[in-house]
Amino acid sequence: MKHIVLKKLCEYPELCEKSANWFSQKWGIPVEAYQESIQECIEQKTGIPQWYIVLNDKEEIIAGAGIIENDFHDRKDLSPNLCALFVEEKYRKQRIAKYILDFVRKDLGSMGFEKIYLITDHTGFYEKYDWDFLTMVNDDEGNATRMYVASTLC
């Protein structure tokens, strides 16, 4: 993991457009949705939403994740949610996801949040990083998906 750097986008407004485009390309969600959420993060600095990217030594985005109130599921009480975690394929299996997950948990803990949640259809991945399966929830399309929780008090 040498020669990479994690950046909190609230501290780097100049990376808003580049980051919004990258997340949009990875997840197929309109770039405007990411621009709006990242801009809100930049304007408020703390609280939700928050966005994070990892850059390589060429200043290319190689990974990223966000924190939003609700990641399109029916359990509005389980908040905030990690979303949009993605690591470029050639950078996988280098513990970058762990780096992001650990950083985000500590960052949210410093803001006063005790827990963080995420939804996923992956099994076995988040458990490796001290996330616990909590319950099944329904996404906005009515499909059942797995909800995980992690303490921010690392």
Long-range contacts (C-beta under 8 A, 24 or more apart in sequence): 1-94, 1-95, 1-96, 1-99, 3-56, 3-57, 4-54, 4-55, 4-56, 4-57, 4-62, 4-96, 5-54, 5-55, 6-52, 6-53, 6-54, 6-99, 6-100, 6-103, 7-52, 7-53, 7-54, 7-55, 8-50, 8-51, 8-52, 8-107, 9-38, 9-41, 9-42, 9-50, 9-51, 9-52, 9-53, 10-41, 10-42, 10-44, 10-45, 10-46, 10-50, 10-51, 13-42, 15-53, 16-42, 18-61, 19-51, 19-53, 19-61, 19-64, 22-53, 22-61, 22-64, 23-51, 23-64, 23-66, 23-84, 23-86, 26-64, 26-84, 26-86, 27-84, 27-86, 37-66, 37-68, 46-111, 47-111, 48-79, 48-80, 50-104, 50-107, 50-108, 52-100, 52-103, 52-104, 52-107, 54-87, 54-96, 54-99, 54-100, 56-91, 61-88, 62-87, 62-88, 62-91, 62-96, 63-87, 63-88, 63-91, 63-96, 63-97, 63-100, 64-100, 65-100, 65-101, 65-104, 67-104, 67-108, 67-116, 71-118, 71-119, 72-119, 72-139, 72-140, 73-119, 73-137, 73-138, 73-139, 73-140, 73-145, 73-147, 74-137, 74-138, 74-139, 74-140, 75-135, 75-137, 75-147, 78-117, 78-134, 78-137, 78-147, 78-149, 79-117, 80-108, 80-113, 80-116, 80-117, 81-116, 81-117, 81-118, 81-119, 82-116, 82-117, 82-118, 83-118, 85-118, 97-125, 97-129, 98-128, 98-129, 101-126, 101-129, 101-131, 101-150, 102-129, 102-154, 105-150, 105-151, 105-152, 105-154, 106-152, 106-154, 108-152, 109-152, 109-153, 109-154, 113-152, 114-151, 114-152, 114-153, 115-149, 115-150, 115-151, 115-152, 116-149, 116-150, 116-152, 117-147, 117-148, 117-149, 117-150, 118-147, 118-148, 119-145, 119-146, 119-147, 119-148, 120-145, 120-146, 120-148, 121-145, 121-146, 122-146, 126-150
